[in-house]
Amino acid sequence: MPNFSSRTSVRSVSLLLGMLAGGKKMDSAQLPLRHYVPAKPDGPFPYSAADLTPMDAGNDAGFYGPARFVTHIDDNAIVNLRGYYDQVLPRKGRIFDFCSSWISHYPPELEQAAASGELEIDGTGMNKAELSKNSVLKHWSVQDLNEDPEVRIPGSMEGGLDAATCVVSIDYLTKPVEVLQSIRKQTNKGGKVHLIISNRCFPTKAVGRWLKVDEDDRLDMVGDYLWWSGWRNIEIQTLVAGSFMRDPLWVVRAQNEPEQTEQDKAQTQ
Ligand SMILES: C[S@@+](CC[C@H](N)C(=O)[O-])C[C@H]1O[C@@H](n2cnc3c(N)ncnc32)[C@H](O)[C@@H]1O
């Protein structure tokens, strides 16, 4: 069973691997990629209430009340995530980091764009003390998305979102379709969402099905969340192939496709 406490004995090795990986610029085009295809695209959302209920349901405010100034993935995964973000995230416009904490793992190039005002990065999470230490966030707020999945993005909201990110947290959301739909509706046409996944978690807070299926099924489940919330061009990419020394890392990403105009529809018939 995945557990956040399981990797302390390999921290020094993982730090070394992270530093070595940091010397090379990541080329995400070379990483294994598959296109997600829904099993029944026109069918109902394929998960039950039990699938989306954690062992310890409710009182997330209590669970996330104590600040955790820790990293939830190893150093090698962090280096690779920064490299991935460097390649795919915009330098202008607006990014939203949901399920955020004291750290968002953005590369220096994005931090500079945010510092210069070209880019605005906003976030939500569960812990005020953690969020207030996250210096890349211009605006942040605390919102329990399991209580209220209508996402209230802090900040001006002028121009909508160009991208959204969520790191090792989608497994805690009990109303993922509502949350992802709400974010999509606040995202510009062509904007993307990047859901970052590893294999550790708080087991009592991950939704029921997450703990019962293997990693491929989890990635497809997140693809299903995106499909049923209206995102399209859904892709699953491996960012780090896991091993006994390294945390694995994947992204399930998708795009808010432009609405088809009558002219587009006529051309595709
Ligand atoms: C494992 S931490 C990851 C935090 C951060 N993304 C990172 O990489 O350090 C899980 C995060 O999920 C978010 N989360 C969990 N339950 C939530 C809920 N009910 N509503 C909103 N966010 C929640 C919290 O922000 C929490 O910090």
The ligand as an SDF file (V2000), in Angstrom:
LIG
                    3D

 27 29  0  0  0  0  0  0  0  0999 V2000
    0.3210   15.3910   -0.4910 C   0  0  0  0  0  0  0  0  0  0  0  0
   -0.1540   17.0480   -0.2700 S   0  0  0  0  0  0  0  0  0  0  0  0
    0.5030   17.7910   -1.7540 C   0  0  0  0  0  0  0  0  0  0  0  0
    0.6640   19.2650   -1.5940 C   0  0  0  0  0  0  0  0  0  0  0  0
    1.3750   19.9730   -2.7450 C   0  0  0  0  0  0  0  0  0  0  0  0
    0.6780   19.8580   -3.9890 N   0  0  0  0  0  0  0  0  0  0  0  0
    2.8170   19.5010   -2.8480 C   0  0  0  0  0  0  0  0  0  0  0  0
    3.1930   18.9390   -3.8750 O   0  0  0  0  0  0  0  0  0  0  0  0
    3.5640   19.7200   -1.8820 O   0  0  0  0  0  0  0  0  0  0  0  0
   -1.8920   16.9370   -0.5420 C   0  0  0  0  0  0  0  0  0  0  0  0
   -2.6010   18.2450   -0.6920 C   0  0  0  0  0  0  0  0  0  0  0  0
   -3.9090   17.9950   -1.1630 O   0  0  0  0  0  0  0  0  0  0  0  0
   -4.7110   19.0910   -0.8400 C   0  0  0  0  0  0  0  0  0  0  0  0
   -6.0300   18.6030   -0.4130 N   0  0  0  0  0  0  0  0  0  0  0  0
   -6.3250   17.4640    0.2190 C   0  0  0  0  0  0  0  0  0  0  0  0
   -7.6370   17.4030    0.5200 N   0  0  0  0  0  0  0  0  0  0  0  0
   -8.1900   18.5350    0.0400 C   0  0  0  0  0  0  0  0  0  0  0  0
   -9.4890   19.0890    0.0560 C   0  0  0  0  0  0  0  0  0  0  0  0
  -10.5050   18.4630    0.6430 N   0  0  0  0  0  0  0  0  0  0  0  0
   -9.6920   20.2940   -0.5280 N   0  0  0  0  0  0  0  0  0  0  0  0
   -8.6650   20.9690   -1.0860 C   0  0  0  0  0  0  0  0  0  0  0  0
   -7.3960   20.5000   -1.1390 N   0  0  0  0  0  0  0  0  0  0  0  0
   -7.1700   19.3100   -0.5620 C   0  0  0  0  0  0  0  0  0  0  0  0
   -4.0150   19.8740    0.2680 C   0  0  0  0  0  0  0  0  0  0  0  0
   -3.5950   21.1090   -0.2560 O   0  0  0  0  0  0  0  0  0  0  0  0
   -2.8050   19.0240    0.5820 C   0  0  0  0  0  0  0  0  0  0  0  0
   -1.7050   19.7990    0.8890 O   0  0  0  0  0  0  0  0  0  0  0  0
  1  2  1  0
  2  3  1  0
  2 10  1  0
  3  4  1  0
  4  5  1  0
  5  6  1  0
  5  7  1  0
  7  8  2  0
  7  9  1  0
 10 11  1  0
 11 12  1  0
 11 26  1  0
 12 13  1  0
 13 14  1  0
 13 24  1  0
 14 15  1  0
 14 23  1  0
 15 16  2  0
 16 17  1  0
 17 18  1  0
 17 23  2  0
 18 19  1  0
 18 20  2  0
 20 21  1  0
 21 22  2  0
 22 23  1  0
 24 25  1  0
 24 26  1  0
 26 27  1  0
M  CHG  2   2   1   9  -1
M  END
$$$$
